[in-house]
Amino acid sequence: MTRTYFGTDGIRGTANRFPMTPEVAMRVGLAAGKRFKSVHDRRHLVVIGKDTRLSGYMLEPALTAGFTAAGMDVVLFGPLPTPAVAMLTRSLRADLGVMLSASHNKFADNGIKLFGPDGYKLSDQDELEIEALMDGALDRHLAPPDQLGRARRIDDAQARYVEIVKATFPKGLTLKGLRIVIDAANGAGYKVAPVALYELGAEVIKIGVEPDGFNINQEVGSTDTRALKEAVLKYRADIGIALDGDADRVAIVDERGNSIDGDQLMGLIARSWKQAGALSKPGIVATVMSNLGLERFLEGLKLKLERTKVGDRYVTETMRAKGYNVGGEQSGHIVLSDFSTTGDGLLAALQVLAVIVQGGKPASEVCQVFEPAPQVLENVRYEKGAKDPMEAAAVKEAIKAAEAKLVGKGRLLVRKSGTEPLVRIMAEGDDEALVREVVGGVKSAVIAAARAA
């Protein structure tokens, strides 16, 4: 079935433009409410969190109207990280959890992410069933007047999440003596992240904690670590931690101002957990984007790297299906299923900090666990609604030629983004010049196809 609304990570788009309109949000509430009202002898509950972007004020009441009209009670959290919404969906025994966020995108975008009662993102089948209920007359799924839902806000959601996250830090350890810069991207983690670090004993320096509805991910956060690096060096901090807009991903900067990506963090955690006997299986799950160096590092530890399609939902699905408890993406989505059902930037950062504290060594010596293979990633933007540049014959030929050059020397991945009108071109191998050559050839072909579309 063709998808109209849902992409690889819920529904996402520009605020007040289809599909990120109040009408679509209300339809999601009505349809998802209908789909998840599994029995009729009790009250049904949905919990809703959001990040700090302006459009959340528009979409939250529209969703609430849809859910209450479908007969579901609504609990509103206000600004709260995505992983916290997932955790509290289970904790409050809700039928459904909703997060309003466009993650690392700028303020003009927004998105709707849905979690089932188990705290995991909905399956493709669940999303398709909701889509099938969304179109048509708005009054199709209305509850009788005596079965309308109620809406209320709870004030302790942030405190609950802080306590859950703190409990994942190894008992007997403290962050006392560490100076940490935390960059919350002016997003959903702007209150909880500094509090959790402070209560674990750290000296905390805060940036990206003054959201105004417009500045989420603006020159701060995990996708732009320049401000974090400057602060780490300025305040002579031991480490810098950056979250993205909904705090489900993390970027680390060591005391020298060097970036540590998600592949390094996964390697670090995998080694630490293997030594502690905490890995549920001898391996971890990552996507096709993860560096060849990570795979080689894990092989040296006699651990397997199980690769999936790009997207943390596919990482999580594979972890659940095959029994792994560590997984993630190079971008910093780290899923530790002993503690969380989805990526959690703060939780992952605490696992890294635990290794630093236990080893008594600086972040620069601890966090860089392998030498990455040369990897080049280029993005080519095309117009929304234009002809798919990936279908152009010249692009297919360029990809074929690039793959031929890399046989036995590396690998190439060309794919469309699931959240933006971008073609992403990645290649890696031991010969950096060859890697750059093949990426350049494919990029030129995609640019030409995009202009011709």
Wavefront OBJ file of the C-alpha trace (Angstrom):
o trace
v 0.000 0.000 0.000
v 1.276 3.487 -0.884
v 1.874 5.755 2.089
v 0.243 9.186 2.061
v 1.211 10.479 5.469
v 3.789 8.332 7.246
v 7.466 8.259 6.338
v 10.421 6.492 7.930
v 9.929 8.315 11.249
v 6.264 9.126 11.629
v 4.650 12.046 9.813
v 6.870 15.029 9.110
v 6.770 18.243 7.105
v 6.697 22.040 7.163
v 4.341 23.444 9.779
v 0.987 24.629 8.430
v 1.648 22.890 5.127
v 0.320 19.433 4.272
v 0.740 17.089 6.056
v 1.729 19.158 9.106
v -1.628 20.938 9.427
v -4.136 21.065 12.293
v -6.592 19.094 10.169
v -4.156 16.239 9.608
v -3.225 16.261 13.306
v -6.892 15.996 14.242
v -7.347 13.173 11.750
v -4.366 11.351 13.300
v -6.031 11.673 16.694
v -9.363 10.392 15.451
v -7.857 7.516 13.460
v -5.255 6.419 16.009
v -7.851 6.714 18.745
v -10.167 4.427 16.814
v -7.337 1.969 16.077
v -6.057 1.715 19.660
v -9.369 1.543 21.503
v -9.016 -2.217 21.764
v -11.695 -2.817 24.413
v -14.797 -0.928 25.467
v -15.075 -1.540 29.216
v -12.462 0.948 30.432
v -11.115 4.419 29.846
v -8.464 4.738 27.155
v -5.391 6.917 27.497
v -2.945 8.629 25.151
v 0.052 10.654 26.344
v 1.450 13.547 24.300
v 4.858 15.201 24.544
v 6.485 17.816 22.349
v 9.692 19.706 21.758
v 9.981 23.494 21.844
v 9.124 24.568 18.307
v 6.389 27.170 17.802
v 4.079 24.897 15.823
v 3.709 22.580 18.799
v 1.212 25.074 20.219
v -0.926 24.552 17.102
v -0.602 20.796 16.652
v -0.943 19.726 20.298
v -4.540 20.993 20.730
v -5.512 19.618 17.309
v -4.269 16.156 18.300
v -5.999 16.504 21.662
v -9.281 17.362 19.968
v -9.003 14.299 17.730
v -8.204 11.893 20.551
v -10.863 13.213 22.937
v -13.438 13.185 20.142
v -12.564 9.524 19.543
v -13.176 8.800 23.233
v -9.618 8.717 24.575
v -8.349 10.565 27.643
v -5.242 12.668 27.020
v -2.312 13.431 29.306
v -0.149 16.335 28.142
v 3.506 16.424 29.194
v 4.655 19.650 27.569
v 8.316 19.800 26.420
v 9.873 16.376 27.018
v 12.418 14.185 25.175
v 11.136 11.563 22.771
v 12.577 8.674 24.844
v 10.797 10.045 27.924
v 7.469 9.916 26.087
v 8.194 6.305 25.124
v 9.107 5.408 28.716
v 6.061 7.101 30.232
v 3.711 5.529 27.693
v 4.548 2.214 29.331
v 4.818 3.577 32.854
v 1.345 5.174 32.763
v -0.129 2.112 31.009
v -1.277 4.282 28.119
v -2.751 2.823 24.948
v -0.657 5.151 22.819
v 2.152 7.711 23.063
v 2.669 10.702 20.764
v 5.702 12.934 20.320
v 5.487 16.190 18.399
v 8.932 16.840 16.967
v 10.947 17.108 13.789
v 14.052 15.943 15.634
v 17.162 17.709 14.296
v 15.294 19.834 11.705
v 14.867 23.600 12.043
v 11.864 25.179 13.772
v 9.720 25.506 10.624
v 9.299 21.721 10.425
v 7.434 19.465 12.792
v 6.441 15.825 13.029
v 4.162 13.309 14.724
v 5.760 10.147 16.135
v 3.559 7.408 17.565
v 4.428 4.785 20.185
v 2.438 1.689 21.040
v 1.525 0.667 24.593
v 4.853 -1.195 24.840
v 6.773 2.053 24.272
v 8.076 1.033 20.838
v 7.460 2.965 17.641
v 4.528 1.631 15.688
v 5.098 -1.005 13.046
v 4.594 -0.305 9.349
v 1.348 -2.295 9.532
v 0.004 -0.195 12.407
v 0.805 2.994 10.513
v -0.899 1.714 7.380
v -4.003 0.817 9.371
v -4.090 4.337 10.842
v -3.663 5.835 7.377
v -6.609 3.787 6.110
v -8.781 5.383 8.812
v -7.585 8.963 8.317
v -9.289 9.984 5.082
v -12.987 10.561 4.578
v -15.531 12.451 6.668
v -14.212 13.750 9.983
v -17.271 12.483 11.841
v -16.694 8.799 11.024
v -14.887 7.945 14.263
v -16.644 10.218 16.749
v -17.491 8.797 20.157
v -20.986 9.260 21.666
v -21.377 12.363 23.872
v -21.168 10.336 27.079
v -17.888 8.678 25.982
v -15.824 11.754 25.100
v -12.293 11.864 26.477
v -10.843 14.331 28.959
v -7.507 16.153 28.735
v -5.174 17.131 31.566
v -1.571 18.184 32.070
v 0.803 16.556 34.532
v 3.626 18.531 36.067
v 6.027 15.798 37.162
v 6.818 14.144 33.810
v 10.250 15.771 33.628
v 11.121 14.741 37.192
v 10.015 11.169 36.499
v 12.272 10.964 33.464
v 15.263 12.419 35.333
v 14.954 9.752 38.005
v 14.638 6.959 35.415
v 17.751 8.150 33.579
v 19.808 8.617 36.753
v 18.995 5.038 37.757
v 20.806 3.755 34.645
v 24.128 5.200 35.846
v 26.151 2.494 37.619
v 25.609 2.444 41.360
v 28.630 3.554 43.356
v 29.833 5.958 40.649
v 29.507 9.726 40.652
v 30.207 12.506 38.200
v 31.788 14.577 40.972
v 34.946 16.267 39.723
v 33.835 16.338 36.070
v 33.108 19.638 34.346
v 30.556 18.979 31.614
v 29.160 21.288 28.941
v 25.636 20.254 27.963
v 24.081 21.622 24.770
v 20.343 20.883 24.690
v 19.778 22.367 21.207
v 17.129 24.709 22.657
v 14.964 21.625 22.416
v 13.048 19.055 24.417
v 15.925 18.210 26.772
v 16.651 21.782 27.857
v 15.456 21.220 31.431
v 15.995 17.524 32.125
v 19.535 17.055 30.790
v 21.307 19.687 32.950
v 19.339 18.567 36.016
v 20.244 14.888 35.598
v 23.947 15.655 35.169
v 23.987 18.037 38.132
v 22.193 15.592 40.420
v 24.766 12.913 39.537
v 27.478 15.221 40.815
v 28.844 17.048 37.776
v 29.742 20.696 37.441
v 27.395 21.665 34.611
v 27.810 24.423 32.042
v 24.633 24.920 29.999
v 24.163 26.137 26.430
v 21.189 25.732 24.114
v 18.764 25.926 27.048
v 16.813 29.085 26.149
v 14.125 27.992 23.662
v 11.938 30.693 22.146
v 9.958 28.619 19.639
v 12.264 29.551 16.763
v 15.820 28.685 17.835
v 15.618 24.903 18.187
v 18.697 23.351 16.500
v 19.810 26.837 15.417
v 23.633 26.843 15.531
v 23.456 24.479 18.505
v 22.783 20.805 19.148
v 24.162 17.535 17.871
v 24.059 18.583 14.209
v 26.043 21.795 14.781
v 28.630 21.336 17.516
v 30.618 24.527 16.917
v 29.156 26.267 19.970
v 29.759 23.160 22.065
v 33.399 22.932 21.009
v 33.937 26.607 21.782
v 32.398 26.203 25.234
v 34.420 23.076 26.041
v 37.659 24.886 25.251
v 36.608 28.167 26.852
v 35.617 26.592 30.172
v 38.303 23.877 30.043
v 35.605 21.238 30.399
v 36.298 17.511 30.595
v 33.662 16.699 27.968
v 30.891 18.248 25.910
v 27.529 16.623 25.280
v 25.090 17.792 22.607
v 21.534 16.556 22.123
v 19.275 17.171 19.150
v 15.849 18.825 19.186
v 13.974 15.896 20.705
v 16.997 14.545 22.655
v 16.981 11.074 21.108
v 20.475 11.473 19.665
v 23.792 12.612 21.075
v 27.129 14.003 19.932
v 30.204 14.029 22.137
v 33.152 16.441 22.105
v 36.287 15.546 24.064
v 38.315 17.950 26.208
v 40.408 18.914 23.171
v 37.365 19.902 21.125
v 37.387 16.806 18.901
v 34.072 15.284 17.789
v 33.185 11.695 18.680
v 30.486 10.206 16.445
v 27.898 7.541 17.140
v 30.015 4.732 15.708
v 32.761 5.414 18.251
v 30.202 5.575 21.054
v 28.659 2.263 20.032
v 32.104 0.672 19.917
v 32.939 2.078 23.346
v 29.696 0.863 24.921
v 29.943 -2.542 23.220
v 33.435 -3.105 24.608
v 32.453 -1.902 28.075
v 29.332 -4.040 28.193
v 31.204 -7.089 26.857
v 33.790 -6.734 29.630
v 30.981 -6.445 32.184
v 29.123 -9.426 30.735
v 26.156 -7.170 29.967
v 25.731 -7.881 26.242
v 22.702 -10.061 25.616
v 24.331 -11.381 22.409
v 27.907 -11.174 21.093
v 27.307 -8.198 18.846
v 25.428 -4.970 18.216
v 23.057 -3.585 15.590
v 23.884 -0.593 13.373
v 22.844 0.685 9.960
v 24.444 0.445 6.560
v 25.909 3.913 7.201
v 28.161 2.798 10.064
v 31.863 2.913 9.363
v 33.841 -0.102 8.228
v 36.265 0.670 11.060
v 33.528 -0.113 13.607
v 32.923 -3.478 11.991
v 36.639 -4.308 12.109
v 36.898 -3.146 15.730
v 34.021 -5.378 16.753
v 35.504 -8.338 14.889
v 38.627 -7.894 17.004
v 36.433 -8.247 20.090
v 34.762 -11.317 18.550
v 31.540 -9.345 18.230
v 29.245 -9.170 15.207
v 27.951 -6.018 13.535
v 24.390 -6.642 12.350
v 23.501 -4.022 9.718
v 20.023 -2.661 8.944
v 18.398 -0.042 6.763
v 18.871 3.572 7.839
v 16.510 4.608 10.619
v 16.506 3.948 14.330
v 13.171 2.129 14.058
v 14.829 -0.517 11.868
v 17.693 -0.786 14.353
v 15.211 -1.319 17.160
v 13.155 -3.846 15.199
v 16.275 -5.915 14.467
v 17.404 -5.691 18.089
v 14.037 -7.005 19.237
v 13.845 -9.731 16.605
v 17.378 -11.040 17.170
v 17.887 -10.374 20.860
v 20.554 -7.626 20.848
v 20.569 -4.978 23.568
v 22.937 -2.401 22.010
v 22.366 -0.686 18.682
v 22.296 2.668 16.982
v 23.316 4.959 14.169
v 26.424 6.881 13.247
v 24.377 10.071 13.692
v 24.174 9.449 17.438
v 20.917 7.549 17.890
v 22.020 4.982 20.469
v 19.457 2.391 21.581
v 20.171 0.564 24.834
v 17.187 -1.720 25.194
v 17.972 -2.716 28.788
v 16.837 0.811 29.651
v 14.871 2.301 26.757
v 12.746 1.358 23.757
v 14.171 4.040 21.478
v 17.244 6.220 21.019
v 18.104 8.289 24.094
v 20.896 10.844 23.878
v 21.198 11.560 27.595
v 21.089 7.901 28.606
v 23.803 7.019 26.063
v 25.953 9.917 27.274
v 25.748 8.575 30.830
v 27.074 5.207 29.678
v 30.033 6.973 28.072
v 30.601 9.024 31.219
v 30.566 5.832 33.289
v 33.460 4.431 31.235
v 35.395 7.697 31.654
v 34.850 7.709 35.425
v 35.771 4.027 35.803
v 38.917 4.395 33.712
v 40.070 7.660 35.240
v 41.300 8.826 31.842
v 40.342 11.870 29.736
v 37.648 11.608 27.089
v 40.202 11.957 24.288
v 41.850 8.704 25.385
v 38.636 6.845 26.134
v 36.168 7.712 23.383
v 38.194 7.174 20.193
v 38.208 3.367 20.172
v 39.011 2.649 16.519
v 40.567 4.241 13.455
v 37.714 4.948 11.030
v 38.040 3.975 7.397
v 37.933 6.989 5.056
v 34.251 7.738 4.483
v 32.717 10.455 2.314
v 29.077 11.511 2.530
v 27.449 14.021 0.193
v 23.821 15.193 0.066
v 22.062 16.469 -3.042
v 18.789 18.344 -2.538
v 16.010 18.187 -5.117
v 12.635 19.896 -5.387
v 9.728 18.340 -3.528
v 7.334 16.720 -5.974
v 9.906 16.682 -8.774
v 10.803 13.522 -10.653
v 12.887 11.117 -8.614
v 16.548 11.686 -9.642
v 17.352 8.115 -8.573
v 15.281 6.865 -11.507
v 17.386 8.670 -14.102
v 19.337 6.344 -16.390
v 22.498 8.447 -16.018
v 22.353 8.128 -12.225
v 21.902 4.368 -12.421
v 24.892 4.122 -14.754
v 27.013 6.316 -12.469
v 26.164 4.115 -9.489
v 26.997 0.982 -11.445
v 30.358 2.408 -12.527
v 31.195 3.510 -8.975
v 30.373 0.091 -7.557
v 32.628 -1.537 -10.130
v 35.547 0.658 -9.061
v 34.998 -0.247 -5.394
v 34.771 -4.020 -5.806
v 37.016 -5.526 -3.121
v 38.128 -2.043 -2.021
v 35.115 -0.544 -0.268
v 31.394 -0.002 -0.518
v 28.909 2.525 -1.894
v 25.469 3.464 -0.603
v 23.121 5.794 -2.485
v 19.661 6.379 -1.025
v 16.914 8.947 -0.651
v 16.380 10.500 2.759
v 13.229 9.373 4.506
v 12.589 12.800 6.042
v 13.861 15.384 3.531
v 14.045 15.749 -0.291
v 17.685 14.661 -0.363
v 19.725 11.988 -2.096
v 22.474 10.800 0.234
v 25.672 9.407 -1.338
v 28.142 7.579 0.887
v 31.247 5.581 0.057
v 34.066 4.234 2.179
v 37.244 2.242 1.771
v 40.923 2.322 2.620
v 41.808 4.449 -0.449
v 40.447 7.911 0.351
v 41.208 9.315 -3.103
v 39.201 6.533 -4.739
v 36.335 7.046 -2.294
v 36.160 10.759 -3.092
v 36.346 10.039 -6.818
v 33.381 7.652 -6.851
v 31.248 9.883 -4.629
v 32.005 12.861 -6.850
v 30.962 10.965 -9.961
v 27.626 9.877 -8.510
v 26.989 13.325 -7.045
v 27.495 15.005 -10.423
v 25.026 12.617 -12.041
v 22.408 13.183 -9.328
v 22.791 16.983 -9.535
v 22.318 16.871 -13.306
v 19.231 14.662 -12.957
v 17.754 16.899 -10.265
v 18.184 20.003 -12.455
v 16.606 18.259 -15.420
v 13.583 17.081 -13.395
l 1 2 3 4 5 6 7 8 9 10 11 12 13 14 15 16 17 18 19 20 21 22 23 24 25 26 27 28 29 30 31 32 33 34 35 36 37 38 39 40 41 42 43 44 45 46 47 48 49 50 51 52 53 54 55 56 57 58 59 60 61 62 63 64 65 66 67 68 69 70 71 72 73 74 75 76 77 78 79 80 81 82 83 84 85 86 87 88 89 90 91 92 93 94 95 96 97 98 99 100 101 102 103 104 105 106 107 108 109 110 111 112 113 114 115 116 117 118 119 120 121 122 123 124 125 126 127 128 129 130 131 132 133 134 135 136 137 138 139 140 141 142 143 144 145 146 147 148 149 150 151 152 153 154 155 156 157 158 159 160 161 162 163 164 165 166 167 168 169 170 171 172 173 174 175 176 177 178 179 180 181 182 183 184 185 186 187 188 189 190 191 192 193 194 195 196 197 198 199 200 201 202 203 204 205 206 207 208 209 210 211 212 213 214 215 216 217 218 219 220 221 222 223 224 225 226 227 228 229 230 231 232 233 234 235 236 237 238 239 240 241 242 243 244 245 246 247 248 249 250 251 252 253 254 255 256 257 258 259 260 261 262 263 264 265 266 267 268 269 270 271 272 273 274 275 276 277 278 279 280 281 282 283 284 285 286 287 288 289 290 291 292 293 294 295 296 297 298 299 300 301 302 303 304 305 306 307 308 309 310 311 312 313 314 315 316 317 318 319 320 321 322 323 324 325 326 327 328 329 330 331 332 333 334 335 336 337 338 339 340 341 342 343 344 345 346 347 348 349 350 351 352 353 354 355 356 357 358 359 360 361 362 363 364 365 366 367 368 369 370 371 372 373 374 375 376 377 378 379 380 381 382 383 384 385 386 387 388 389 390 391 392 393 394 395 396 397 398 399 400 401 402 403 404 405 406 407 408 409 410 411 412 413 414 415 416 417 418 419 420 421 422 423 424 425 426 427 428 429 430 431 432 433 434 435 436 437 438 439 440 441 442 443 444 445 446 447 448 449 450 451 452 453
